[in-house]
């Protein structure tokens, strides 16, 4: 019988590895802000503070959604691991009872 704690530890390790890989990809993909514009003059001019603030707020919102989604998935995974552990324990008890009844 496999111990659920070992699976959880492996799961946490795989999540950490996945997180580090995603963080690395984000760092590699980091690009300067591209401002939407139709004219060359506006590309060479300084962006307004309001435009910069909007862009930062938008990226912050996207990152917050990403992190909260990962947190929910982690919680769901932990709940599933706990449920699986309880079910494996019940199966073990039923098998033990069956063996005792046959003796």
Secondary structure, DSSP 8 states (H G I E B T S, - for coil): ---HHHHHHHHHHHHHHHHHHHHHHHHHH--------SSHHHHHS---HHHHHHHHHHHHHHHHHHHHHHHHHHHHHHHHHHHHHHHHHHHHHHHHHHHHHH-
